[in-house]
Amino acid sequence: MDALKVRAYGKINLTLKVLDRRPDGYHNLSTIFQSIALQDTLELNREAEGIAIEVKGASLPTGKDNLIYRAAALLKRRYGFSGIRIILTKKIPIAAGLGGGSSDAAATLVGINYLFNLGLTPGQLVRLGAEVGADVPFCVLGGTALGRGRGDELSLLPSPPRLWLVLVKPSFGVSTAAVYRHWDTDPPGENPEPPNEGRILEAIKAGDRKLLIDSLGNDLETITCRLYPEVKDIKLKLMEAGAERAVMCGSGPTVFGVAPDKETAQQIAARLRRIYPQTIVTCTL
């Protein structure tokens, strides 16, 4: 086999709780990751030597600042395959809190492993992914998982009831590092919609959609909404348009609104898209 296509699925956080700052400067988290149907596509082709990356649908670096490159370089350094050319077709918004870069890196690890028959197990790919980025291990596995530590200590969970989502990405991006700096230097006040991890786990076990929705939450919302008030406005607009709940993705700025069904999600999206062109209907996997 000389070429291979791999899908790279985005993610949301059903809950995200910040615990404390670690000695290495990162933060300990407790979060429940959830894969969504929104995806990028990577086409991997054998090359004689080197690593070459092409990006369609977005303006991204193609060298060492790209997580795809870092993932490929890590495998090349450790396992010595010949070379690879990767064409990325981008659909997941950039700097949106949806794990697009991490998912692309995970797909690179999985794809190169298969294409060059490296024989790496999922556990080995997860450990390699942790060297590339904190969210990469989850993106290697996908599905639903509880993440601890930096988010890379994973426990797989059953799939929760499917949720139809409206993703709204404003025109600006958010620096995750900046959000955490503000968390440390100017701590948030009380979160009016705190995540309830215990109830989410109950909801997943019982297949209780209402309890699942009622328990969603993200500790970082308080900081990001303070820095970017438009994120709070998007949450309100989603609720006014008919969403059952609206929660920020990761460190932002994208917000996902939960809709009762696909038709309602499409109606909400049509209304929000007049203001925010990057409004996308998708669902949990």
For each residue, the residues with C-beta under 8 A, 3 or more apart:
1: 4 115
2: 45 46
3: 43 44 45 46 115
4: 1 43 44 111 114 115
5: 41 42 43 44
6: 41 42 44 107 108 110 111
7: 39 40 41 42 107
8: 39 40 41 42 92 100 103 104 106 107 139
9: 35 36 37 38 39 103 139 142 285
10: 35 36 38 39 40 92 98 99 100 103 282
11: 33 34 35 36 98 99 102 103 135 138 139
12: 33 34 36 98 165 247 249 250 256 284
13: 16 31 32 33 34 218 249 250
14: 32 33 34 144 160 195 200 212 215 216
15: 30 31 32 195 196 197 200 215 216 217 218
16: 13 29 31 195 217 218 219 220 250
17: 29 30 31 195 197 219
18: 27 28 29 183 219 220
19: 27 28 29 30
20: 27 28
21: 25 26 27 28 184
22: 25 26 27 28 150
23:
24:
25: 21 22
26: 21 22 134 150
27: 18 19 20 21 22 150 180 183
28: 18 19 20 21 22 148 149 150
29: 16 17 18 19 147 148 149 150 151
30: 15 17 19 146 147 148 197
31: 13 15 16 17 146 147 151
32: 13 14 15 144 145 146 147 157 197 200 201
33: 11 12 13 14 135 138 144 145 146 147 151 154
34: 11 12 13 14 144 160 284 285
35: 9 10 11 142 143 144 284 285
36: 9 10 11 12 98 165 282 283 284 285
37: 9 282 283 284 285
38: 9 10 91 92 98 167 280 282
39: 7 8 9 10 91 92 103
40: 7 8 10 88 89 90 91 92 100 103 104 107
41: 5 6 7 8 88 89 91
42: 5 6 7 8 68 86 87 88 89 104 107 108 111
43: 3 4 5 86 87 89
44: 3 4 5 6 84 85 86 108 111 112 115
45: 2 3 84 85 86 87
46: 2 3 82 83 84 85 115 116
47: 50 52 82 83 84 85
48: 82 83
49: 82 83
50: 47 83
51: 69 72 73 76 83 84 85 86
52: 47 62 83 84 85 86
53: 62 63 66 68 69 85 86 87 88
54: 62 85 86 87 88
55: 58 59 60 62 87 88 90
56: 87 88 89 90
57: 89 90 91
58: 55 90 94
59: 55
60: 55 66 88 90 94
61: 65 66
62: 52 53 54 55 66 69
63: 53 66 69
64: 69 70 73
65: 61 69
66: 53 60 61 62 63 69 70 101
67: 70 71 101 102 104 105 108 132 133 136
68: 42 53 71 72 86 88 104 105 108
69: 51 53 62 63 64 65 66 72 73
70: 64 66 67 73 74 105 132
71: 67 68 74 75 105 106 108 109 112 128 129 132 136
72: 51 68 69 75 76 84 86 108 112
73: 51 64 69 70 76 77
74: 70 71 77 78 128 131 132
75: 71 72 78 79 81 109 112 113 118 128
76: 51 72 73 79 80 81 83 84
77: 73 74 80
78: 74 75 128
79: 75 76 116 118 120
80: 76 77
81: 75 76 84 112 116 118
82: 46 47 48 49 116
83: 46 47 48 49 50 51 52 76
84: 44 45 46 47 51 52 72 76 81 112 115
85: 44 45 46 47 51 52 53 54
86: 42 43 44 45 51 52 53 54 68 72 108
87: 42 43 45 53 54 55 56
88: 40 41 42 53 54 55 56 60 68 104
89: 40 41 42 43 56 57
90: 40 55 56 57 58 60 94 100
91: 38 39 40 41 57
92: 8 10 38 39 40 96 98 99 100 103
93: 96 98 100 167 169 254 278 280
94: 58 60 90 100 101 173
95: 173 174 175
96: 92 93 100 167 169 173 249 250 253 254
97: 174 248 249 250 251 252 253 254
98: 10 11 12 36 38 92 93 167 249 250 254
99: 10 11 92 102 103 135 138 139 250
100: 8 10 40 90 92 93 94 96 103 104
101: 66 67 94 104 105 133
102: 11 67 99 105 106 132 133 134 135 136 138 139
103: 8 9 10 11 39 40 92 99 100 106 107 139
104: 8 40 42 67 68 88 100 101 107 108
105: 67 68 70 71 101 102 108 109 129 132 133 136 139
106: 8 71 102 103 109 110 125 129 136 137 139 140
107: 6 7 8 40 42 103 104 110 111 139
108: 6 42 44 67 68 71 72 86 104 105 111 112
109: 71 75 105 106 112 113 120 125 128 129 132 136 140
110: 6 106 107 113 114 125 140
111: 4 6 42 44 107 108 114 115
112: 44 71 72 75 81 84 108 109 115 116 118
113: 75 109 110 116 118 119 120 125
114: 4 110 111 117
115: 1 3 4 44 46 84 111 112
116: 46 79 81 82 112 113
117: 114
118: 75 79 81 112 113
119: 113
120: 79 109 113 124 125 128
121: 124 125
122: 125 126 140 141
123: 126 127
124: 120 121 127 128
125: 106 109 110 113 120 121 122 128 129 140
126: 122 123 129 130 137 140 141 152 154
127: 123 124 130 131 137
128: 71 74 75 78 109 120 124 125 131 132
129: 71 105 106 109 125 126 132 133 136 137 139 140 152
130: 126 127 133 134 136 137 152
131: 74 127 128
132: 67 70 71 74 102 105 109 128 129 136
133: 67 101 102 105 129 130 136
134: 26 102 130 137 150 151 152
135: 11 33 99 102 138 139 151 152
136: 67 71 102 105 106 109 129 130 132 133 139 140 152
137: 106 126 127 129 130 134 140 141 151 152 154
138: 11 33 99 102 135 141 142 145 147 151 152 154
139: 8 9 11 99 102 103 105 106 107 129 135 136 142
140: 106 109 110 122 125 126 129 136 137
141: 122 126 137 138 145 154 156
142: 9 35 138 139 285
143: 35 156 157 159 285
144: 14 32 33 34 35 156 157 158 159 160 204
145: 32 33 138 141 154 155 156 157
146: 30 31 32 33 154 155 157 197 201
147: 29 30 31 32 33 138 151 152 153 154
148: 28 29 30 151 153 154 155
149: 28 29 152 153
150: 22 26 27 28 29 134 153
151: 29 31 33 134 135 137 138 147 148
152: 126 129 130 134 135 136 137 138 147 149
153: 147 148 149 150
154: 33 126 137 138 141 145 146 147 148
155: 145 146 148
156: 141 143 144 145
157: 32 143 144 145 146 160 201 204
158: 144 204 205
159: 143 144 204 284 285
160: 14 34 144 157 163 200 203 204 207 209 212 284
161: 203 207 208 209 212
162: 283 284
163: 160 209 212 213 258 283 284
164: 258 259 260 261 262 264 265 281 283
165: 12 36 256 257 258 259 265 281 282 283 284
166: 238 243 256 257 259 265 268 269 272 279 280 281
167: 38 93 96 98 249 254 255 256 278 279 280 281 282
168: 234 237 238 254 255 256 257 272 276 278 279
169: 93 96 253 254 276 278 279 280
170: 228 230 231 234 253 254 276 278
171: 276 278
172: 228 230 253
173: 94 95 96 253
174: 95 97 178 179 224 227 228 251 252 253
175: 95 178 179 251
176: 179 180 250 251
177: 180 181
178: 174 175 181 182 227
179: 174 175 176 182 183 220 223 224 227 251 252
180: 27 176 177 183 184 251
181: 177 178 184 185
182: 178 179 185 186 223 226 227
183: 18 27 179 180 186 187 188 220 223
184: 21 180 181 187
185: 181 182
186: 182 183 223
187: 183 184
188: 183 191 219 222 223 226
189: 222
190: 194
191: 188 194 195 217 219 221 222
192:
193: 216 217 221 247
194: 190 191 217 219
195: 14 15 16 17 191 200 215 216 217 218 219
196: 15 199 200 214 215 217
197: 15 17 30 32 146 200 201 215
198: 201 202
199: 196 202 203 211 214 215
200: 14 15 32 160 195 196 197 203 204 212 215 216
201: 32 146 157 197 198 204 205
202: 198 199 205 206 208 211
203: 160 161 199 200 206 207 208 209 211 212 215
204: 144 157 158 159 160 200 201 207 212
205: 158 201 202
206: 202 203 211
207: 160 161 203 204
208: 161 202 203 211 212
209: 160 161 163 203 212 213
210: 213 214
211: 199 202 203 206 208 214 215
212: 14 160 161 163 200 203 204 208 209 215 216
213: 163 209 210 216 244 245 258
214: 196 199 210 211 245
215: 14 15 195 196 197 199 200 203 211 212
216: 14 15 193 195 200 212 213 245 247 258
217: 15 16 191 193 194 195 196 221 247
218: 13 15 16 195 221 247 248 249 250
219: 16 17 18 188 191 194 195 222
220: 16 18 179 183 223 224 248 250 251 252
221: 191 193 217 218 224 225 231 247 248 252
222: 188 189 191 219 225 226
223: 179 182 183 186 188 220 226 227
224: 174 179 220 221 227 228 231 248 251 252 253
225: 221 222 228 229 231 232 235 248
226: 182 188 222 223 229
227: 174 178 179 182 223 224
228: 170 172 174 224 225 231 252 253
229: 225 226 232 233
230: 170 172 233 234 253
231: 170 221 224 225 228 234 235 248 252 253 255
232: 225 229 235 236
233: 229 230 236 237
234: 168 170 230 231 237 238 246 253 255 272 276
235: 225 231 232 238 239 246 247 248 255
236: 232 233 239 240 246
237: 168 233 234 240 241 272 275
238: 166 168 234 235 241 243 246 255 257 268 272
239: 235 236 243 245 246 257
240: 236 237
241: 237 238 257 267 268 271 272
242: 259 260 264 267 268
243: 166 238 239 246 257 258 259 268
244: 213 257 258 259 260
245: 213 214 216 239 257 258
246: 234 235 236 238 239 243 255 256 257 258
247: 12 193 216 217 218 221 235 255 256 258
248: 97 218 220 221 224 225 231 235 252 253 254 255 256
249: 12 13 96 97 98 167 218 252 254 255 256
250: 12 13 16 96 97 98 99 176 218 220 254
251: 97 174 175 176 179 180 220 224
252: 97 174 179 220 221 224 228 231 248 249 255
253: 96 97 169 170 172 173 174 224 228 230 231 234 248
254: 93 96 97 98 167 168 169 170 248 249 250
255: 167 168 231 234 235 238 246 247 248 249 252
256: 12 165 166 167 168 246 247 248 249
257: 165 166 168 238 239 241 243 244 245 246 268
258: 163 164 165 213 216 243 244 245 246 247
259: 164 165 166 242 243 244 262 264 265 268
260: 164 242 244 264
261: 164 264 265
262: 164 259 265 266 281 283
263: 266 267
264: 164 242 259 260 261 267 268
265: 164 165 166 259 261 262 268 269 281
266: 262 263 269 270 281
267: 241 242 263 264 270 271
268: 166 238 241 242 243 257 259 264 265 271 272
269: 166 265 266 272 273 279 280 281
270: 266 267 273 274
271: 241 267 268 274
272: 166 168 234 237 238 241 268 269 275 276 279
273: 269 270 276 277 279
274: 270 271
275: 237 272
276: 168 169 170 171 234 272 273 279
277: 273
278: 93 167 168 169 170 171
279: 166 167 168 169 269 272 273 276
280: 38 93 166 167 169 269
281: 164 165 166 167 262 265 266 269
282: 10 36 37 38 165 167
283: 36 37 162 163 164 165 262
284: 12 34 35 36 37 159 160 162 163 165
285: 9 34 35 36 37 142 143 159
